Amino acid sequence: MLYTVLGKGVEKNEIKAFKYYEILAKQEIADAQLQLGNCFYCGIGTKIDKEQAFCWYKKAFINGNIIAKDILKQNYNKKIKIGKNKNKATQLQKILNLKGLIQLGLYFIGKLLIKASYEKAFYYFQKAAENGYKVAQHNLGLCYRDGIGVKKNEKIAFELFKKSAEQDYIDGKFRLGYCYHKGIGTNINKAKAIDLYKIVAKKGYSKTQNNLALLYKKGDGIEKNVEKAFYWYRKAAENGNFKAQITLQYCMKMVKEQKRI
């Protein structure tokens, strides 16, 4: 249903998503109750109704959803006693405390809220990043790097890219390499940039392949090597990089002209 809200692989339909959440929420499914609360709170697929939102957040928490607890505390300043349902909630909390589920849950809650409230979305992206979700760390790094929804801070962006890269997230490695290449949030270190570029380039990332080709072409931070430059330009061009395609066409033209001479 989350994909129906976000339009991932299906046509976006917030009203249909709301109806699905409502059906599942009435079956005491905590995640659906949480999402239904979000719908009422933000007016997603229905009218804004803060009282209904509170009702479903409360039910979600009683059924063991720890994110609902955080929302109740932040938005309603409420502490809910779970009474006789405590054992059930505790068991479900243990399940939800699996690191991957919390990371993904926080991240996708942010994705759900981004249209209605960027501030709230940013809060959940940040929580997901703090919980170690590598994609959220990368995306949050972009926010800090470009000043999107938060004051620009390249040093924080660098640290977030680094954390994402350390978890082997390919986009995180590319951004970290670029930071070292251009001195974004850290000192320029071409050797580290090239090491990261090589790893990412081998995975077929065309931007990195083009950057690596340029460094080989200029001998910037690495021994100049025209053959390797041509190799990576060709790889980048094959993977659809427009800059590499233009450069490769120019190189081919120069080679043909030299042969005529």
C-alpha positions in Angstrom: 0.0 0.0 0.0 2.9 2.3 0.7 3.8 1.9 -3.0 0.3 3.1 -3.9 0.9 6.3 -2.0 4.3 6.9 -3.4 3.5 5.7 -6.9 6.3 3.1 -6.9 5.6 0.7 -9.8 1.9 1.6 -9.8 -0.1 4.8 -10.5 -0.1 7.0 -7.5 -3.5 6.9 -5.8 -3.7 8.3 -2.3 -7.5 7.6 -1.9 -7.1 4.0 -2.7 -4.1 3.7 -0.4 -6.2 5.3 2.4 -8.9 2.7 1.9 -6.4 -0.2 2.1 -4.9 1.2 5.2 -8.3 1.6 6.8 -9.3 -2.0 6.0 -6.0 -3.4 7.4 -6.1 -1.1 10.4 -9.4 -2.4 11.5 -7.9 -5.9 11.5 -5.5 -4.6 14.2 -2.4 -4.5 12.0 -0.2 -2.0 13.7 1.8 -0.8 10.7 -1.5 -0.1 8.9 -2.8 1.8 11.9 0.3 3.9 11.9 -0.1 4.7 8.2 -3.8 5.5 8.7 -2.8 7.9 11.4 -0.4 9.6 9.0 -3.1 9.9 6.4 -5.5 11.6 8.8 -2.7 13.8 10.2 -1.4 15.0 6.9 -4.6 14.8 4.8 -3.4 12.0 2.5 -6.4 10.5 0.7 -8.8 12.1 3.2 -9.5 15.3 5.1 -7.1 16.3 7.9 -8.5 15.1 11.2 -6.0 15.3 14.1 -8.4 13.5 16.5 -8.7 10.5 14.2 -5.0 10.6 13.7 -4.4 10.5 17.4 -6.8 7.6 17.8 -5.0 5.5 15.2 -1.5 6.4 16.4 -2.6 5.3 19.9 -4.0 2.0 18.6 -0.8 1.4 16.6 1.3 2.0 19.7 -0.8 -0.3 21.8 -0.3 -3.0 19.2 3.4 -2.6 19.4 4.4 0.1 16.8 7.3 2.0 18.4 7.2 4.8 15.7 3.7 5.6 16.8 5.0 6.1 20.3 7.5 8.7 19.1 4.8 10.5 17.0 2.4 10.7 20.0 5.1 12.1 22.2 6.3 14.7 19.6 2.9 15.8 18.2 0.5 15.3 21.0 2.8 15.2 24.1 1.0 12.1 25.2 2.3 9.1 27.1 0.1 6.1 26.6 -0.3 3.3 29.1 -0.7 -0.1 27.4 -2.1 -1.9 30.4 -3.3 -5.5 29.7 -1.9 -5.4 26.1 1.6 -4.9 27.5 2.8 -8.4 26.8 1.5 -8.3 23.2 3.1 -4.9 22.6 6.4 -6.0 24.1 6.5 -9.0 21.9 5.7 -7.0 18.8 8.3 -4.4 19.8 10.9 -7.1 20.0 10.0 -8.0 16.4 10.0 -4.4 15.2 13.4 -3.8 17.0 15.1 -5.8 14.2 17.4 -3.2 12.9 16.5 -3.5 9.2 12.8 -3.1 9.9 13.2 0.0 12.0 15.6 1.6 9.4 13.2 0.9 6.5 10.2 1.9 8.5 11.5 5.3 9.5 12.8 5.9 6.0 9.6 5.1 4.2 7.5 7.0 6.7 9.6 10.0 5.7 8.9 9.2 2.0 5.2 9.1 2.8 5.3 12.5 4.5 7.5 14.3 2.1 4.7 15.8 0.0 2.6 16.9 3.0 5.4 18.2 5.3 9.0 18.4 4.4 10.0 19.2 8.0 8.4 16.0 9.2 9.9 14.0 6.3 13.3 15.3 7.1 12.8 14.3 10.8 12.2 10.6 9.8 15.0 10.6 7.2 17.3 11.8 10.0 16.0 9.1 12.4 16.6 6.4 9.7 20.1 7.7 9.1 20.8 7.7 12.9 19.6 4.1 13.0 22.2 3.2 10.4 20.2 3.0 7.2 22.8 3.6 4.5 20.3 4.9 1.8 19.0 7.5 4.3 22.5 8.5 5.3 23.4 9.1 1.7 20.2 11.1 0.9 20.5 13.1 4.1 24.0 13.9 3.1 22.7 15.4 -0.1 20.3 17.5 1.9 23.1 18.9 4.0 25.4 19.3 1.0 22.9 21.3 -1.0 21.0 23.0 1.9 17.7 21.2 1.1 15.3 21.5 4.1 18.2 22.2 6.4 21.1 24.7 6.7 23.9 23.8 4.3 26.7 22.0 6.1 29.3 20.2 3.9 31.2 18.7 6.8 28.0 16.9 8.1 27.3 15.9 4.5 30.8 14.4 4.2 30.4 12.4 7.4 27.0 11.1 6.2 28.5 10.0 2.9 31.3 8.3 4.7 29.0 6.3 6.9 26.9 5.3 3.9 30.1 4.3 2.0 31.4 2.3 4.9 28.2 0.1 4.6 29.1 -0.5 1.0 26.4 1.7 -0.5 27.6 2.4 -4.0 26.1 5.9 -4.2 27.7 6.7 -0.9 31.1 5.6 -2.2 30.7 7.8 -5.3 29.7 10.9 -3.2 32.5 10.3 -0.8 35.0 10.0 -3.6 33.7 13.2 -5.1 34.1 14.9 -1.7 37.8 13.9 -1.6 38.1 14.9 -5.3 36.7 18.4 -4.9 37.4 19.1 -1.2 33.7 19.1 -0.1 33.6 19.0 3.7 37.1 17.7 3.9 40.6 18.3 2.5 41.3 17.4 -1.1 42.7 13.9 -1.3 43.1 12.7 -4.9 44.5 9.3 -3.8 41.4 8.4 -1.8 39.1 9.8 -4.4 40.7 7.6 -7.1 40.6 4.5 -4.9 36.9 5.0 -4.4 36.3 5.9 -8.1 37.9 2.7 -9.1 35.7 0.6 -6.9 32.5 2.4 -8.1 33.6 2.5 -11.7 33.9 -1.3 -11.8 30.2 -1.5 -10.7 29.2 0.3 -13.9 28.5 3.8 -12.4 28.9 6.0 -15.5 29.6 9.3 -13.7 32.5 7.7 -11.8 33.8 6.1 -14.9 33.8 9.5 -16.6 35.5 11.2 -13.6 38.1 8.5 -13.5 38.8 8.8 -17.2 39.3 12.6 -16.8 41.8 12.0 -14.0 43.8 9.5 -16.1 43.7 11.9 -19.1 45.1 14.8 -17.1 47.4 12.8 -14.8 45.6 14.4 -11.9 46.5 12.6 -8.7 47.5 9.5 -10.7 50.0 8.7 -13.4 48.8 9.9 -16.8 47.6 7.1 -18.9 45.8 7.8 -22.2 44.8 4.2 -22.8 43.1 3.9 -19.4 41.4 7.2 -19.9 40.1 6.0 -23.3 39.0 2.7 -21.7 36.9 4.5 -19.0 35.5 7.0 -21.4 34.3 4.2 -23.6 32.8 2.4 -20.6 31.0 5.5 -19.4 29.7 6.2 -22.9 28.4 2.7 -23.2 26.5 3.2 -19.9 24.9 6.4 -21.3 27.0 9.2 -19.9 26.5 12.1 -22.2 29.8 13.9 -21.4 31.8 10.7 -22.0 30.0 10.2 -25.3 30.9 13.7 -26.5 34.5 13.3 -25.4 34.8 9.9 -27.0 33.4 11.3 -30.3 36.0 14.0 -30.2 38.8 11.6 -29.4 37.8 9.3 -32.3 37.7 12.3 -34.6 41.2 13.4 -33.6 42.5 9.9 -34.2 41.0 9.8 -37.7 42.5 13.1 -38.5 46.0 12.1 -37.3 45.8 8.9 -39.5 45.1 11.0 -42.6 48.2 13.1 -41.9 
